[in-house]
């Protein structure tokens, strides 16, 4: 992930390969989606929290969402490698967090193409470069998959808990119900019901 000064031109470079590590080219822009979030440390004894930059209005509230590659600049290099530049500069996403280049950010992808079980590839980074010194890794996928075999949601395109929390965080509200979709509340409610 590369971010220009001030949070502009956020570009993700990725490669898609099959099980034989052969590059997959020709992925339509309408079949790949991206999410980007920022992590804020906890304050006054509270937990750290992700907050998505990519959001949408939802029944008078704001809900985190993904950005389809048709929204920004998508390039298929013809060899299984791709680049995507987000539609907006990070400070320009409506209702996103106040951009802070010193905070850890996370980007992830999902592919919706003939049921391909693709890795969501969540990646934590600092917009200024270098490795993040602070992140939030609470639940391991293997813990969920010990019971669920292969956890998958939202049309079988979201498999990785680190990807899920990029949207399912305290700032994201389901406008239809007015309920939070925060992962810790959502999952605890599901498992206790």
N, C-alpha and C positions, 0 to 999 in steps of 0.2 A: 504494500500500500504506500503510495506517495501522496503527500499533501503539500501544496504550495503555501507560502507565507499567508497568514491570516485565515487559514482554513479553506482556501480556494482550490479548485481543480483537484478533487480527491479522486485518484486513479488507482484502480485495483487491477493487478496483472495476475492471471491465473492460467493453469493448464488443465485440460480434461484428457484423461486417458482411460482406456479400458483395462481389464484385468491383465492383459499382456503388455501393458504400458505403451500401447500404440495410441498416438494422439487422435482425439476425436474432434473433427472440424465440422463446420456447418451448423452449429447450435444456433437456432433462431433467437434473436434478441427477445422475443415475446415469451420464451420458455425459460429464461433465467432471471432471477430476482436477487436483490441485494438488500442488506440492512446494515446500518451503521449506528453505533451507540457510544455514549461517553460514560465513564465510571467516575462517580463522585465519592470520595471517602466519607465514612460516617461522621456525624457531628453529635456532640453531647451524648455519647454512649449509643447512638444509633448505628445501624448497619450501613455499609457502603451500598450504593445503588447504581445500577445501570439506568440510563435514560436514552431512548432512541431519538436520533435526529430525524429519521424518516417516520413521519406521522401523518395522520389523516383525521379530519373531523369525523365524529361519530355521535350522532344524536345530541349535539350540544356539548359533547366532551371531546377529548383528544385521545386517540388510540394509536399506538405504535403500529407500523406496517412495514412492508417491504417496498422496494422501488424496482419496478420492472425495467430491464435494460433498454427498453424503447424510450424511456424518459430522458436518459442522458446520452452520452456518446459511447457506442459499443463498436468494437473492432474485432473481427474474426481474422486472425493472421493466416488462416488456411493450413495450419500445421498442428492444431490442437491447443494453441495458445490464443488468449483473448485479452483485451483490456476493456475496462469500463470506467468512464469518468462520470461521477454522480451528477445529477441534473442541477444541483445547487451547491454553492459554497456552504460549508458547515454553519456559519453564522446566519445564513439566509433561510434555513428551513423554518417554516412557521411552527411555533409551539415546541421546537426542539430545545435542548438545554443551551444555556449560554456557553458559547464555544470557549474552551480553555485548552490551549495547545500543550500545557504541561500535564494534563490528565490522560490516563489510559483510555484508548478508544478500541472498539471491536468492530470488525466487519465480518460478515458471513454471507454465504450464497445458498441458493436453492435452485434446483433444476427440476422443471416439470416437463418431462418428455418421455412418453411411452412407459411410464412406471420405472424409469431408471433410478435405482437406489444410490444416489450420489451423496458423497460426503458434503456436509454443510461448510466445512473448512473454516470454522471460526478462528479468527486471527486477532490477537491483541497487539496494539502498536502505539507508539507515541507519534503524534503529528510532526514533531521536531526531529524524529529519527531516534535510533537507539532502541534498546529493549526496555519495556515497561518495568518499573520497580514495584508497582502495586497493581494487583488484579484481584478478581473475585472468582474463585473456583470452589464451589460448595459441594456440588453433587457430581459424581462420576457417572458416565453413561453405563458402565458395567453394573452399577448398583441398580439402575432402572431395568436394564435388560436381563438381570438375574430373574426377574418375574415376568417381564413383558416380552421376552425373547428378542424382539427388535422393535423398540419404541419408534413409532412414526405417527405424525399428526398432519392435519391440514392438507389432505390430499396426497399423503405418502411422500411428501417432499421435505419434511423437517424431522431430522433424526437425532440431532445433537443438542444436549441440554445447554451447552454453552451458547449455541445459536438461539435456542428458545428464549433464554433470559434477556437477549438483546431487545426483544419486544415485550416479553412478559415481565414488566417491572412496575414499581409503584406509581409511576407517572401515567400509565396506560389504563384507560377506563373504557369499558364496553358501553357505548352510548345507548344500546337497546335496553340494557338492564340497569345501567348506572353502577354496576359492580366493577371493582378492580379486576384486572387480569394479571396482577402481580403473581409471579410463579410460586412464591412460598405460600401465599394464601390459597391460590387456585389448587395446587397439588395437595396441600393439607386438607382442604375441603373435599376434594375428590376421594382421597384415601380414607377419610373418616366417615363418609356418607353411607 
